[in-house]
Structure formats: structure tokens, C-alpha cells
Amino acid sequence: MRRPTPMAVQSPATGGATRRDSPYLRRMTTPVPEPGVVGAVPTPLANGAGPRRGALPRALVILLGVAAAVVVFAGIRATAWLIGPAFMALIIVIAVAPVHGWLRRHGWPGWATTLVLILLVYGIMIVLALGIIYSIARLATELPQYASKADGLVNSATAELAKHGVGPDQVKQAASSLNLGKLAGVLGALLGSVAGLASNLVFLLALLLFLSVETSGAGDRVASIAAERPRIAEALGHFAWGTRQYLLVTTVFGFIVAVLDSIALGILGIPLAVTWGLLSFITNYIPNIGFILGVIPPALLGLLTGGPKLMVIVIVVYCVLNTVIQSVIQPRFIGDAVGLSVTVTFVVLFFWAWLLGPLGAILAIPLTLLAKALLVDIDPQARWADALLRDSAKEPDPAEPTPVKKSRRHRRDHRADPVDGTDGQTAEQPVRAAPDVP
């Protein structure tokens, strides 16, 4: 049988260079067009492979993906009353799940650890609900007392605007928009979004109970998933670990900021100092703009009680406390737990607030971590999306071990008893492993 004659072909993929390798061996016959291509010869690609048959055009794939995302977002927004409280219950259980493991390692029976976990979860919900109810009640009783002062301040401001040539219609419109009752409504909406969980109290308490009971078997479930889908188990473990780290650091520093703000406001004579401290604690979970939302109400009350000078003092005190704690100290402890860029956290804040309401703004970071784990981390082909989401421009080296911060006592014992007998360095570097999902 006669062998095919090699034919020199100038391929556009190689810039017109002559190719004589095997993909370009052709018989001296007229090329036959591929099915669906009338009178055309498909151009070989750079690697010698032709176009994949049966594949949808990229534009059509993008349009179908956008349409599916719109349908999913519409469904989530329609069921926000269910998804928001359910995810908050999941986050609370994830936050307290290490207590269950600690008790089991110290020999506690399974029923006792589950009971402690349930009491701890319910205790957190009760304390949060009582604090919010108290703050809303104080807010409703105190703010009407300053209505007359607010009206006088608005009248003086409109008179000044009229002196500078602002028309009376514009002045009346501005005066009607500056209403202290609207401020109370905004604050009530923010606090009520958390307190509104009481409307689904039976569902929320039952869900917390079931999640707490199921925590004991979460490790075995994750191990079963890891046997078949290790990337899914790793992504879920990293989500749980990052959520715990974020909640722990944000809660501790939010409590510190709330106490310091309450003390400072009490010294300055601002009414409802404890309420504004609780507001600053809640807004600490809102990234980027939480500080601005927390400083507006006490600054306005400072303006009503002590004039512009007291308002400026309140703003300066808030800026100093929150900037030092939230912008300088807190990021050093969070580290790479979140792993999201500042731009991404700012955008997802408004996205989840639009999708789930004020509760979505509070849970924006954990929700984003879960979406990233399910859509990006489990898919090897989505590494390009991780490059756009992560905080560092360079991809972290998986072979490089992650240093683990040890306690002062451990470091002292380690220096006293070196492993290799020379400089106290261990031969094996510790590597942080992703914990199990609760």
C-alpha cells in the first residue's frame, strides 16, 4: 500500500511557517469540508488539534450562565426570609463547634457535649435578642425627646440657606427630608433585621437544635466526602476554618470597640451610650462601611445636645478608636483567614445586602466564603476566578508550609529542648490542615 506523500502546509497558527509534521500529512486530494461547514476548510490550531465538535459558542454559554444566575438570584431574594435566618443559624453552630470537639477530647460523653453545645447556642441567641430589644425600646423612648431640638436646628439651617439664595421650595423639601423620625426608622431597620429573627423563632430554634445535634457526626460525613471528592472536603473545611477565624476576631475586637465607644460616649454625655455601643458592635460585622453607619447616630445626638463642637469631638473619638483597632490591629489577627481583596469585600457587601436585606450585609463575608468554596475552590478550572478574588496578587505556593503561631510557653519549652541539638530548629515544619466542617 502506498504511503501518503508529505505535503508542506503553511499554517496561520505558526505565522506562515512551513510545517511537515504528522498533523499536516495529507493525501494529494481535495480537502473535504467538515459537517456544518459549507465549502470551508477548518484551520488547524497551534497544537495541531482542530475545533471541538458539538461545543456551544462561548457567547451562548455566557448568556446561558447569566440567565441562570438571574433566575437563581431572583429565587434567593424571594426566599430571603428563609435563607437569611438559616444561614445565620449555620454560622452560629460553626462558630461554637470547636467547643464540642474540645469536650470530646477531654472525655465528656456524647450526650453531655451535645447538651452543652445546644445551651451555648441558645444562650448566644437569647443575649443577642435581649440586647437588641432593650436598645430598640430605649431608642423609641429617648429620640422623641429631641424632636423639638431637631426641628429648631432644621429651621435655623433652612434660614441660613434662604439667606444664601436657596429658593423656598428647595428649602422646604430639604427641611422635610431632615426628620429625626426617619433616622430612628433607619436604625430600627438595622437592629430589627436581627431582632426580626423572632418572627421565625420556632423555625430558627428548631434548626439550631438539629444542627447542634448533627455536629457530632460532621467529621465522619466530611471523611466520607473526602474519600470520593477530596477537593470538596478541603474546600468545605477551609470555609469552616476561615469563618471561625473571621467571627472570632471580629467578635472580640467588636466587643472591645463597643465597650470603648460606650465609655467615651458616656464621658462626653451623649444619650443612649450603651445603645450606640451595641450598634457599633453589630456594624463591626459590616466590612468597610460599618464604622460610618455606627458613628452617624451619636454624632447627630452630639449636635443636638452640645452643638457642632460636641459633634466634631464624637467623630474624632470614633475615628481614633475605630481606625486604630479595626484598621491597624484587627487585620493583623485576621491574617489570611478571609483571603478576599478589599474591592471584593466592598462589592459583595452591597450585593448580599440587596439580595438578603440588612442581615445579608452582616453576613456578607461568610456568605462570600461559602460561595467561593462551592463555586471556585472545588473546581480546578476556576483558578482564574480565585486570582481575581484573593487578596494577594501572586498565587500562594502549596508546597510552602504555612507557619503556625505557637504560644509563648511552647516557644520557651522548644528553646529549652531543641530537637537537633544545635539551634533549636525542628526538622519538620508544621503545616496547617483544614479542619473538619462542624
GINORQUI-V805791 format. One record per residue. N is the residue number from 1. PHI is phi in degrees with one decimal (NA if undefined). Layout:
# GINORQUI-V805791
<<N/PHI> <N/PHI>>
This chain:
# GINORQUI-V805791
<<1/NA> <2/-76.5> <3/-75.0> <4/-66.4> <5/-83.0> <6/-62.9> <7/-125.6> <8/-73.4> <9/-122.9> <10/-92.5> <11/-91.6> <12/-63.0> <13/-67.8> <14/-106.0> <15/74.6> <16/89.9> <17/-72.4> <18/-77.2> <19/-113.6> <20/-127.9> <21/-80.2> <22/-62.0> <23/-64.7> <24/-110.9> <25/-78.3> <26/-131.8> <27/-76.0> <28/-78.1> <29/-129.8> <30/-74.0> <31/-62.0> <32/-97.3> <33/-63.0> <34/-71.7> <35/-59.8> <36/87.3> <37/-117.5> <38/-88.0> <39/66.2> <40/-125.2> <41/-107.8> <42/-63.6> <43/-81.5> <44/-63.0> <45/-82.3> <46/-63.9> <47/-90.7> <48/88.3> <49/-94.8> <50/-85.6> <51/-65.5> <52/-73.7> <53/-79.1> <54/82.4> <55/-81.0> <56/-75.6> <57/-60.0> <58/-61.2> <59/-61.4> <60/-67.8> <61/-62.7> <62/-64.2> <63/-63.8> <64/-64.1> <65/-64.8> <66/-65.4> <67/-63.2> <68/-64.1> <69/-64.0> <70/-62.4> <71/-64.3> <72/-64.8> <73/-64.3> <74/-63.3> <75/-66.8> <76/-64.9> <77/-66.8> <78/-69.0> <79/-109.6> <80/-62.4> <81/-64.3> <82/-98.0> <83/-69.4> <84/-59.2> <85/-61.8> <86/-64.5> <87/-69.6> <88/-63.9> <89/-62.7> <90/-62.6> <91/-65.2> <92/-63.6> <93/-66.2> <94/-61.8> <95/-66.3> <96/-98.0> <97/-60.5> <98/-59.1> <99/-63.1> <100/-62.4> <101/-65.6> <102/-65.3> <103/-67.3> <104/-65.7> <105/-67.7> <106/-97.0> <107/88.3> <108/-73.6> <109/-70.4> <110/-63.8> <111/-66.1> <112/-70.0> <113/-65.4> <114/-64.9> <115/-64.2> <116/-63.2> <117/-64.3> <118/-64.7> <119/-63.2> <120/-67.0> <121/-65.3> <122/-65.7> <123/-63.3> <124/-62.1> <125/-65.0> <126/-66.9> <127/-62.6> <128/-64.5> <129/-66.7> <130/-64.9> <131/-63.3> <132/-70.9> <133/-63.5> <134/-63.4> <135/-66.0> <136/-65.6> <137/-64.0> <138/-64.6> <139/-64.4> <140/-71.0> <141/-90.5> <142/-89.7> <143/-61.6> <144/-59.9> <145/-67.8> <146/-100.7> <147/-65.6> <148/-65.3> <149/-63.9> <150/-65.7> <151/-64.7> <152/-63.6> <153/-65.7> <154/-66.5> <155/-64.9> <156/-65.9> <157/-67.1> <158/-67.0> <159/-64.4> <160/-65.5> <161/-65.1> <162/-66.1> <163/-66.5> <164/-93.6> <165/94.5> <166/-77.2> <167/-64.1> <168/-65.7> <169/-66.1> <170/-65.6> <171/-65.5> <172/-65.1> <173/-65.0> <174/-66.7> <175/-66.8> <176/-70.1> <177/-77.2> <178/-87.3> <179/-123.8> <180/-66.4> <181/-65.8> <182/-69.0> <183/-62.3> <184/-62.1> <185/-67.3> <186/-65.2> <187/-64.9> <188/-64.6> <189/-66.8> <190/-68.5> <191/-70.9> <192/-70.9> <193/-63.7> <194/-83.5> <195/-69.5> <196/-65.6> <197/-62.1> <198/-64.5> <199/-65.2> <200/-109.3> <201/-62.3> <202/-63.8> <203/-62.2> <204/-66.8> <205/-65.6> <206/-65.2> <207/-65.1> <208/-61.5> <209/-63.9> <210/-67.1> <211/-64.7> <212/-65.7> <213/-67.7> <214/-75.4> <215/-61.9> <216/-62.9> <217/-102.0> <218/-67.1> <219/-62.1> <220/-66.0> <221/-65.5> <222/-65.7> <223/-64.3> <224/-65.2> <225/-65.9> <226/-64.2> <227/-66.2> <228/-102.8> <229/-131.4> <230/-64.2> <231/-67.7> <232/-66.6> <233/-63.2> <234/-66.1> <235/-65.8> <236/-66.5> <237/-64.6> <238/-67.4> <239/-62.7> <240/-64.0> <241/-64.9> <242/-64.3> <243/-66.2> <244/-63.4> <245/-61.9> <246/-64.3> <247/-66.1> <248/-62.7> <249/-67.5> <250/-65.8> <251/-67.8> <252/-63.0> <253/-73.0> <254/-64.8> <255/-65.3> <256/-62.7> <257/-63.1> <258/-63.4> <259/-65.5> <260/-65.9> <261/-65.0> <262/-62.7> <263/-63.9> <264/-64.6> <265/-66.9> <266/-63.9> <267/-65.6> <268/-76.9> <269/82.3> <270/-80.8> <271/-64.5> <272/57.0> <273/-62.8> <274/-67.1> <275/-63.4> <276/-70.4> <277/-65.0> <278/-65.1> <279/-64.0> <280/-66.7> <281/-66.5> <282/-70.3> <283/-70.7> <284/-66.4> <285/-79.1> <286/-92.1> <287/-70.6> <288/72.4> <289/-109.8> <290/-62.3> <291/-63.3> <292/-66.3> <293/-64.8> <294/-80.3> <295/-92.1> <296/-63.8> <297/-62.0> <298/-64.8> <299/-66.9> <300/-66.9> <301/-67.1> <302/-63.4> <303/-65.6> <304/-74.8> <305/-90.3> <306/-128.1> <307/88.7> <308/-61.4> <309/-62.8> <310/-67.1> <311/-63.0> <312/-64.2> <313/-63.3> <314/-61.8> <315/-64.0> <316/-65.4> <317/-62.0> <318/-62.3> <319/-63.1> <320/-65.4> <321/-64.5> <322/-73.8> <323/-67.9> <324/-66.6> <325/-80.2> <326/-83.9> <327/-101.2> <328/-109.5> <329/-86.0> <330/-61.6> <331/-61.4> <332/-69.7> <333/-89.5> <334/-68.2> <335/60.3> <336/-98.9> <337/-65.0> <338/-83.8> <339/71.1> <340/-113.7> <341/-72.1> <342/-64.9> <343/-64.6> <344/-64.8> <345/-63.3> <346/-69.0> <347/-71.8> <348/-68.1> <349/-59.3> <350/-71.3> <351/-65.1> <352/-70.1> <353/-64.6> <354/-70.0> <355/-81.0> <356/-118.9> <357/88.5> <358/-57.5> <359/-64.4> <360/-66.7> <361/-66.7> <362/-70.2> <363/-100.0> <364/-63.0> <365/-68.3> <366/-59.8> <367/-63.9> <368/-67.6> <369/-63.1> <370/-67.3> <371/-62.4> <372/-65.2> <373/-65.6> <374/-82.2> <375/-107.2> <376/-115.5> <377/-67.5> <378/-85.6> <379/-112.1> <380/-62.7> <381/-80.1> <382/-102.4> <383/-66.0> <384/-65.1> <385/-69.7> <386/-63.3> <387/-65.3> <388/-82.4> <389/-94.3> <390/-71.2> <391/-79.7> <392/-97.5> <393/-72.3> <394/-89.4> <395/-73.8> <396/-65.0> <397/-78.9> <398/-66.1> <399/-78.2> <400/-81.9> <401/-70.0> <402/-87.8> <403/-67.7> <404/-108.0> <405/-76.4> <406/-102.7> <407/-72.1> <408/-64.5> <409/-65.5> <410/-65.4> <411/-65.2> <412/-67.2> <413/-66.4> <414/-68.0> <415/-69.3> <416/-74.7> <417/-129.7> <418/-67.3> <419/-80.2> <420/-92.7> <421/77.3> <422/-117.3> <423/-127.4> <424/76.0> <425/-97.0> <426/-80.3> <427/-77.0> <428/-115.4> <429/-81.6> <430/-72.3> <431/-122.1> <432/-78.5> <433/-102.1> <434/-70.0> <435/-74.4> <436/-74.3> <437/-74.8> <438/-63.7>>
